[in-house]
Amino acid sequence: MISTRRGKLVGAALSAVLIVMSLGSSLGAEERPNFLVIIADDMGYSDAGCYGGEIATPNLDRLAAGGLRFTQFYNTARCWPTRAALLTGYYPQQVRRDSMPSAPAGFGARGERPAWARTVAAYLQDAGYRSYHSGKWHVDGEPTDQGFDRSDPTSRGHGFFEPVHKPNRDPRYYRTIDTADHAIECLQEHAARFTDRPFFSYVAFHAPHFPLHALPEDIARYQDRYVEGWEELRRQRHRRQQQLGLKVGELSRLEPTIGPPYDFPEHLALLGPGEVNRPLPWHELSPVQQQFQATKMAIHAAMIDRLDREIGRILAQVERMGAWDNTFICFLSDNGASAEIMVRGDGHDPQAPLGSAATYLCLGPGFSSAANTPFRRHKTWVHEGGISTPFIVHWPAGILENNSLRTTVAHVIDITPTLLDLAGVKLDQQSGPPMSGVSLRPALERDGVELHDALWFYHEGNRALRQGDWKIVYADDTRSTGADRSGRLDRRPASEIPWSLYNLADDRAEQHDLAEKFPQRVAAMAAQWEAMRTKFLQQATAR
């Protein structure tokens, strides 16, 4: 390893469940579960082996085999809104961390949360937990002012080979390893000094977000694996999903006219003749383009392979502490895989080895479509490909089932209420509105639980509402065609939006638009979307 930091039994499980079922604020550290929340950045629904991928993810697969996999778990389609939702239990628009129609200035990536929108770490800290943050932050404020006792100083910056706290690039540094090192350091300190208190470890990896940077030995494991192209990879993954019993429906069709969500033609030219910004039929690409695209996917896979290896080191530390059985572990991604193509930071050297620090590559819409198999579209869109995430939960002391699936419809807003519920934290929310999220506890015990009347989505003009098996969705596609780079928000009322309607019970791929067949259902769901938007705006702007 290279880094800058070095330095069930059924009876037992059943008794633990009975303890958790009677949780209260008086529980001691030895009874309350520890929490390890791991989030990846731009990882697709099908990238992990336990969700149909061919990438080696034995540690995630181990968690899935010993716990639960949710097949209908949602994020917010983008990095910073998802993190706000995860850490607070509110939709990001409720806490000013993403914009929406009619929102005033001060909403979005630089928005500041209302005082009542505390983080789960702050609540847990008040309840006696030690809380640790490692990796990406991308939330307003500083982690150590938000309930975290320790925070990772490398939480900001571009690239995987350049720590922002170093004046010069360190050739031994790789960000994914560094994030795991920090998480392990915190847990080691906890084991040495705070054994009388439970812990909350929030580990937010940057991988596999662009730029596609990976260690050479990791890339070598996937070199030439993807030369058959994105269509064949999608077919392979979809077959494995069916074999795994994930029940994700049919495979969506590629959309060759839909490119990245933001158009940067000058960046495309800089990346050279191998780059292509549309998911065209693989046979239409030149040999140069095919090799370039296959290499990018190999780097993406290498980043996830390394991500899983580092997760394995963190899990080993939890085991060494004797905390394995009573640590609630969950894993998710902040959005779907990304169709973005751009060049930032130090730029891109076309002569440098692909995946090295001097390059700046993005996955793009072709293999992003494969990463999001079987769903449609990508990060920033609120079609299923943009908002569906793998969600794995492992907790030997509290979950009796192994290798089980959950079809329960749930959302990242549910994570904070779940942790607080399991920790026995009772909320006094008189200073703010009730959380939109709810505890996942019933879904941990059985499948088919209905947690929400509806789930609401909005990001950069893209809108959706899911209610039961029905979903309305609208995409603002002007950005992906290059027709509108202004970032303007579509301010038409919901009743005038040309919504599509899908029944996700048999059409998760969103291939069969039923809007013309059921106009009254569309109208009713559009009205609910608008009513929720109005409520969120009132909550976010209230004094």
N, C-alpha and C positions, 0 to 999 in steps of 0.2 A: 504494500500500500504506500502511496505517496501523499504527503500532507504537510502543512505547516504546523499542525497541532499534534503533539504526542505527550507529552509531559508530565384416573380421573374417575379418579374414581367416582362412579355415579353417586354414591352416598355423600361424598364430600361436596360434590357439585350441587346436589339437591339441598343440602343444608345451607350452602352459600346463597342459593336462590331464595330460600325462606328468610335469610337475614336481609337480603336486598329488598324483598317484598315488604318488609316492615321498616324501611329506612326512615330515619328521623334526624333532626338536627343534633341529637345527643350521641350519635354514633361515634365511636373512637376510630383512630387511624387504622387499627388492625381490622376493622369491619368495612370501612368505606373503600371502594375500589380506587385504584390509581387510574389515570387516564393517559393514553398515548394516542394523539391524533396526528396522522401523517397525511400530508396533502402533496400531490404532484402538480406540476404546472404544464398545461397543454398536452396531457396524456389522453389518448383516445380510448373510447369505450372498450375496444377489442384488443388493446395492446398487451395486456397481461395474459398469461397462459390460461388462467382460470376463467377468463372471459372470451377465450377463443383464439388468442394470439399465439404465434410461434416463437416469440421472444422468450428467452429463458428468464422466468420470474419465480424461482422455487420458493422464495420466502413469502411472497404474496400468495402463491398457491398453497403454501403450508397454512397460512392464516385462514384462507378460504376453506381448506379441508377440515380445519378444526373449528370452524364457526359458520357464519352466514354470508351469503352473497345476495345483495339486493339487485334486482334486475330493472327496477323503475325508480331509480334515485336521481335527483336533479340538482344541478348547480344553476348559476345565473348567466352563463355563457361568456363570462369574462373574469379576469384574475382579481382585480380589486373589489368588484361587487361581491364575488363569492366569499372572499376573505372577511368582508364586513358582515355578511350574513352568517357565516360560520361562527364568528367570534361574538356575535350579539344576539342571535335568534330572531332578528328582524330582516325583512326585505331591505336591500340596500337603499332603495328610494325612501324608505321610512326614516332612515338615519343619514340622509343627504350624501350617501356614498355612491350614487349613480343618478343620472339625470332622468327626466321623463317629460312628456308634454306639459307645458305651463309651469314647469319648475323654475323658480327664480335663480339668479346667480348664487353660487355657493354650493351647488349640487355637482356631483361627479367625482372624478378621480382625485381632486383636491378638496373635496367637501369635508367639512368638520362635523362630526356627529354631535347630536344634542347631548347635554350632560346626562340625561337619563339613559342613554344607550351605552351602558357599561359593558365591558367584555366579560366573557365567561371566566377569564383568569382573575378579574377583580372580585367577582362573586366567590370563586373558590378560595382566593387568598383570604378573604374575610372569614371563610369557613375553616381555615387552618391548613389549607393545602399549600405546598410549595409549587410554584408555577415557573416553567422554563420555556423560552422561545428560541428556536434554532432555524436559521434559513431566511427565506423571504418574508417581508413584513407587508408592505403595500396597503397599510391602513393608516388613517390619520393618527398623529401623536406618536410618542415613543413607547415601545413595549413596556419598559420599566416604569412608565407612568400609567400603565393600563392593567396593572395587576401581576405582571411577570417579575419574578425575583431576579432572574437573569435573562439576558437577551444576547443574540448573536450579533457581533459588530459587523459582520459581512452581509448584512441583510439587504444591501442596496448595491446597484451597479450592473453593468452589462458584462456578458461573457462568463465563461467557466474557467478560464485560465488566469484571470487577473483579479486578485482581491483588492477591493477598493481602499482598504486601509494600508496598502503597501504603495510606496512611491514608484516602484519599478516592478515589472512582472516577475514573478517567482516561477521558474520552470518546474518546480516540484508541486505547485498548487493545482488542485482541481476542486471546484466549488462543491460538487456533490459529496465528495469525501469530507471536505471541511465541515459541511453542515452536519454530517453524521458524527464527526469528531466532537463538535460542540455539544450535540445532544448527549453523547456518551459521557463527556466530561461532567455535564450537569447531573446526570444520573449517578455517576460515581461519587460526586460530592454529596448527593442526596443520601446515598447508601452509607457514606462515612459520617455524616453530621446530622441527618434529619430522619432517622429511622422511625421516630415517633410520629411522623406526619406523612400523609399520602401525597402523591405528586401528580401534577398535570404537565405533561411534556407535549408541546405543540411544535411539530417538526415540519417545516414548509420548504420542501425542496424546490429549487429552480428548474430542475430537469423535468421533461425534455424540451422546455421552452427554447426558442431561438435565442442566440445563434447556435446552430448545430455544431457543438464542440464536444469531442469525446477523446478518450485516451486511445492511442494507436492500437494497443493490445485488445481493447474492447471492440473497436471497429473491425479488426481482423476476424473476429468471430462471426461477423455477418457479411463480410465482403462477398459480393456476387450472389447473395441470398435472394435478392429482389429483382434480378434481371428479367424475370418473366413478366414484370409489370404490375400495375395496381389492380387491373381487372382480375387477374389470376389470384392475387393475394386476397382480394375481397371474397372471391369464391371459396378459397381455402378456409379463411376465417369463418365465413358463414356456415360452412359444413361442420366445423368444429363446434360452433355455438349450438347448432342443432344437436350434435352428439352429446354436448354437455347438458342439454335440456333447458337452455336459457329461454326458449320460447320468445324470441325477439321478432318473429314474423319473417316476411320475405326480405330479400335483398333489394335495397333501393337502386334506382337507375342513376348512373352518373349524369351530371349536368354540365356538358362541355362548354356552355356559354357563361357559366358562373365562375369567376376568378377570385382573387383575393378580395377581402372586404375594403381594402384601400389600394388605390392604383398609384404605383410609383414607376412610371416607364423608364426614368433615368436610372433607377436602381436595377431594373430588369436588364438594361443594356450593360451595366457594369458587371453583372454576374456572368455574362458571356453567352455563347450560342447554345450551351447545354441547358439553360434555364427555359422553362415554359410555365406560363401562368394560367393554364386551363387544364382540366382533367380530360384531355383528348384521348381518343382510342390509342392504346399503346403502340399499335402497328403503324400509326401515322407519324410517330416520332422518329427523328433521325437516330442513327446509332450513337452519335455524340449525346443527344438528349436522353436517350434511354440509359446510357451509362451514368450520366450525371445524376439523373433522377434516382436510379437504383442505389447510387452511392449515398445520396442524401438520406434515403430510407435506412440504409445500413447504419449511418451515424445516429439517426433517431433511435433505432433499435439498440445500438451500443449504449446510448445515454440511459435507456430504460433498464438494460441489463445491469449497468453500474448502479443505478438507483436501487434496484432490488438487492444487489450485493451489500450496499450500505445500510439498507433497511435491516438486512440480516445481522449486521454488526450491532445495531441498536437492540434488536430483539435478543441477541445473545447477552447483552448487558442486563436487560430486564430479567432474564433467566438467572444470571449470576447473582442478582440481588435477592433471589428467592421470591420475586414479585410476579412471576408469570401467571399463576392461576387467578390472581385477583387484580389484574390489570386489564381494563377495558381498552382494546386497541381497535381503531378504525382507520381505514384508508380510503381516499377518494382523489379525484382530480378536480381542478378549479373550473375547467371548461373542456369542451371537446378539443381534438387536435386542430391545429391552426393551418388555415389556407394562406396566411400572410406571406408576402415576399417583400423584403426590404433590406436595406443595409444601414447600420447604425455604428456607433462607437468608433473603433479604430478603422472602419472600412473593410474592404474585401480585396485581398491579393489573389488574382486568378492563378498565379504561378505557385502559390503555397499549397501544400497537401490539404485536400478537403477534410474539414473537421478540425484543423489545427487553429491555433490562436489567431493567425493572420487572416483567416477566412471568416465570412459572415453569410451563412446559409440559412434558409428557412425551408420547412418541409414542403409547403405549397399545396394546392388543392388536389393534386392527383393522389399522392400517398396519404394526405390528410383524410381523403375519402375512405381509404383502406383502413386507416387507424380508427375511424369512427364506424366501421362496419357493425351492423348493416344499415346504419341510419343515414339520413340525408343532411348534407351541409356540415358546417364547421363552427369553430369558435367565433363568437360575436353574433351569429344567427341564433334564433330561438327555436329552430327546428330541432328534432331529436338529436341530430349530430352535434349541435352546439351545446346542448344543455344536459345530455345524458352522461352520467359518470359511473364507473365501477364504484361500488361501495361495499367494502368488506368489514365485517365486525367479528372480533374474536375476544372471548372472555370466558375461559373455562369455568370459573367459579359462578358465573351468572347465566350462562347459556348452555342448556343441556344438549342441544342438537349439534351434530357435526356435519360439515359438507352439505348444508341445506340452503335452499333458495328462498328468497322472499320476493314476492311480486307486489307487495305493499308499495303504494305510491308515496314517496317521501321526498324531502328536500333538504338542502344544506342548512336552512333555517332551523331544522329540527335537532341539530347537533348540540347547540348550547342548552336547550331545555332538557335534552336527554342526560347530559353530564350533570346538570344541577339536580335533576330528579334522582339519579343514582347516587349522588353525593349527599342527598338529604337536605339540600338547600331550599329553604322556603323563601320565596320572593315577596317583597313588599313593593309593588309596582305603582303605588299611588302617584309617584312623581312622573310617570310616563305611561304610555299605552301598554296593554298586555303584549307579550311577544307573539309574533305571527307563527313561529315554530311551536311544535308540540313534542312531547317526549316520545321517543321510539320504543319505550319499554313494552307496550303491548305487542309491537311487531317483533321484538326479540323473543317473545314467548310463543307466537303463532303467526301463521301467514294469513293473508287476506284481510288484515285490519284496515279499516278506512280511517285515516288520520286527518284528512283535510276535505272540506267541502269543495275547495278549488285551489289551484296553484296559479300564481300570476307571474308573468314574465315581461320584461321590457329591457332592451339595450340598443341604443343608437338607432332608433326608428323601428326596430324589429319587435314585434309584440306577439304574445301568446297567452292563452288561458287554458288550463286543463281542468276538467270537471268530470270526475269518474273516468270513464274510458274515452270521453269526447275531448277534442282539442281544437281550438281555433288558433290560427297562426297567420301572421302577415309579415312579409319581409320587405324592407326598404332596400331594393337591389340597385339603387342608383350609384352607390359607392363602388360596388364590385365591377361596374361597367366603366368607371372613370368619369361618368356624367356629372357626378356631384362629389367634390372633395371638400366641401365646406363644413361637413359635419352638422348640417342643419337638422333640426328635429321636425318630423312630420306632425303638425299640430291639428290635423283634421280630427273631429270627434270620432269616437269608436264606431258610431253608427254609420259613418261614411267610409270606413276602411274596407277595402275589398278582401275580406277574410277568406281563408280556406278552412274547411272543416274536415277533420279526420276522426275515424273511430279507431283508437289505438289498440283496442282489444284484438283486432286482427290486421292492423295496418300501422305498426310502429314506424314503418319506413315512409309513411306519409306520401303514398303513391296514388290514392284514390280520393279525390276531392269530392265531398258530399255537400258542399255549401248550397248548390242549386236545388238539391233534393230536400234539404232541411233548412229553409231560410228562417223559420221561426226559432229554431235552436240557435242558429248563428246570431240572430238579433238578441236573444236573451243572454247568451254568453258574452256578446260584445257589451251589453249594458252592464253586466257584472264586472267585466274588465274595467270599464270606465268608472264604476262606483268604487272599486278598489283603488284605482289611481287617485280619485278625489280624496278618499280617506287617507291614503298615504301622504298626500300633499299636505293635508290639514295637520296631520300628526307631526310631519317633519318641520313645519313652519310655525307650529304653536309656540307661544312664549312659555 
